[in-house]
């Protein structure tokens, strides 16, 4: 019997049979977390499942399936055990008779305060769209100063709610989708959590403008066949040029997501073909010096467009993002957008501030994740206020 199955078998019969995503969560945690900490997460599951016993989602699923899915998003980001436990327990204060003192007694003050922080975020309401847009980031910032993981749990909570929005009435879908596009996706963007931002934007677009989403999705699928061939050919050219220069690295073709395409069409008042005919590539190399060396190789292979180069390595974005960006004239004049970065830069680009809390980033010889996250957050707050 494998480790995940062994842990599940120790749970009471009904919890063991249901599983509700716990097995997959445990298997994900096994990749980076010691057994004793995984067992703490399983204890949180048992507590949460008992607290939510008898509660169901609108879809008919047991309620505990939702917090476990939220925890899975954070586990995929390699978050620490306290954040994972808090994700599983994030609704027990609001939706069950659980008291914060019970959480503290069972799981310690750190987890209890995280759950309490998420509950307080849920109490923030806005009387108008203008108020939401102007005040949401400041209010969430105040909550994050206490512990950045509070907002990470909240973003994961919103992401799973968006992925399961089909069960909601149409009017509620539109309201939640608009709130997601106007509040949660921009916060994920400002925090540099790119994969969450992309998912929140595309899901928000899908439910706020379902007809536009469907039309654009169909059009994009029609154009993907020829696009793949072009991306494959250019990727091969880039790899060959790198090999000739003795540069090791990974070349990735980047697909633009639907909401990004829609927004560009609206802003630039351009047809779809003008937007999708820009091909994106990301090249990941071993070190910073190689980034600049490769930039020269790429500019030798394809002519760069004037005034379309950005050095975010020398001058990072306020959310910590680093990369070299250049736009080139490709075959037949097709625009090629190329990003060049190291593996560590790519990790930060995808995880943003969450990178400070990723389990493998914890180093007892340096500043704690909380200190690093607060420094990062303080710098961002100062810029927002200036």
Secondary structure as the mmCIF struct_conf table of DSSP 4:
data_model
#
loop_
_struct_conf.conf_type_id
_struct_conf.id
_struct_conf.beg_label_comp_id
_struct_conf.beg_label_asym_id
_struct_conf.beg_label_seq_id
_struct_conf.end_label_comp_id
_struct_conf.end_label_asym_id
_struct_conf.end_label_seq_id
HELX_RH_AL_P HELX_RH_AL_P1 UNK A 3 UNK A 9
TURN_TY1_P TURN_TY1_P1 UNK A 10 UNK A 10
BEND BEND1 UNK A 11 UNK A 11
HELX_RH_AL_P HELX_RH_AL_P2 UNK A 13 UNK A 18
TURN_TY1_P TURN_TY1_P2 UNK A 20 UNK A 21
HELX_RH_AL_P HELX_RH_AL_P3 UNK A 22 UNK A 30
TURN_TY1_P TURN_TY1_P3 UNK A 31 UNK A 32
BEND BEND2 UNK A 33 UNK A 33
HELX_RH_AL_P HELX_RH_AL_P4 UNK A 35 UNK A 51
TURN_TY1_P TURN_TY1_P4 UNK A 52 UNK A 54
STRN STRN1 UNK A 56 UNK A 56
TURN_TY1_P TURN_TY1_P5 UNK A 58 UNK A 59
BEND BEND3 UNK A 60 UNK A 61
STRN STRN2 UNK A 62 UNK A 62
TURN_TY1_P TURN_TY1_P6 UNK A 63 UNK A 63
HELX_RH_AL_P HELX_RH_AL_P5 UNK A 64 UNK A 76
TURN_TY1_P TURN_TY1_P7 UNK A 77 UNK A 78
STRN STRN3 UNK A 79 UNK A 79
HELX_RH_AL_P HELX_RH_AL_P6 UNK A 81 UNK A 88
TURN_TY1_P TURN_TY1_P8 UNK A 89 UNK A 91
HELX_RH_AL_P HELX_RH_AL_P7 UNK A 92 UNK A 95
BEND BEND4 UNK A 96 UNK A 97
HELX_RH_AL_P HELX_RH_AL_P8 UNK A 100 UNK A 107
HELX_RH_AL_P HELX_RH_AL_P9 UNK A 109 UNK A 121
TURN_TY1_P TURN_TY1_P9 UNK A 122 UNK A 123
BEND BEND5 UNK A 127 UNK A 128
HELX_RH_AL_P HELX_RH_AL_P10 UNK A 129 UNK A 146
TURN_TY1_P TURN_TY1_P10 UNK A 148 UNK A 148
HELX_RH_AL_P HELX_RH_AL_P11 UNK A 149 UNK A 163
TURN_TY1_P TURN_TY1_P11 UNK A 164 UNK A 164
HELX_RH_3T_P HELX_RH_3T_P1 UNK A 165 UNK A 167
BEND BEND6 UNK A 168 UNK A 168
HELX_RH_AL_P HELX_RH_AL_P12 UNK A 170 UNK A 179
HELX_RH_PI_P HELX_RH_PI_P1 UNK A 180 UNK A 184
HELX_RH_AL_P HELX_RH_AL_P13 UNK A 185 UNK A 190
TURN_TY1_P TURN_TY1_P12 UNK A 191 UNK A 192
HELX_RH_AL_P HELX_RH_AL_P14 UNK A 194 UNK A 208
BEND BEND7 UNK A 209 UNK A 209
HELX_RH_AL_P HELX_RH_AL_P15 UNK A 210 UNK A 244
TURN_TY1_P TURN_TY1_P13 UNK A 245 UNK A 246
STRN STRN4 UNK A 249 UNK A 254
HELX_LH_PP_P HELX_LH_PP_P1 UNK A 255 UNK A 257
HELX_RH_AL_P HELX_RH_AL_P16 UNK A 258 UNK A 268
TURN_TY1_P TURN_TY1_P14 UNK A 269 UNK A 269
HELX_RH_AL_P HELX_RH_AL_P17 UNK A 272 UNK A 276
TURN_TY1_P TURN_TY1_P15 UNK A 277 UNK A 277
STRN STRN5 UNK A 278 UNK A 285
BEND BEND8 UNK A 286 UNK A 287
HELX_RH_AL_P HELX_RH_AL_P18 UNK A 288 UNK A 301
BEND BEND9 UNK A 302 UNK A 302
STRN STRN6 UNK A 303 UNK A 304
HELX_LH_PP_P HELX_LH_PP_P2 UNK A 305 UNK A 305
TURN_TY1_P TURN_TY1_P16 UNK A 306 UNK A 307
STRN STRN7 UNK A 310 UNK A 311
TURN_TY1_P TURN_TY1_P17 UNK A 312 UNK A 314
BEND BEND10 UNK A 315 UNK A 315
TURN_TY1_P TURN_TY1_P18 UNK A 318 UNK A 319
STRN STRN8 UNK A 324 UNK A 329
HELX_RH_3T_P HELX_RH_3T_P2 UNK A 331 UNK A 333
STRN STRN9 UNK A 335 UNK A 342
HELX_RH_AL_P HELX_RH_AL_P19 UNK A 343 UNK A 351
HELX_RH_3T_P HELX_RH_3T_P3 UNK A 352 UNK A 356
TURN_TY1_P TURN_TY1_P19 UNK A 357 UNK A 357
STRN STRN10 UNK A 358 UNK A 358
HELX_RH_3T_P HELX_RH_3T_P4 UNK A 359 UNK A 361
TURN_TY1_P TURN_TY1_P20 UNK A 364 UNK A 365
BEND BEND11 UNK A 366 UNK A 366
HELX_RH_AL_P HELX_RH_AL_P20 UNK A 369 UNK A 385
#
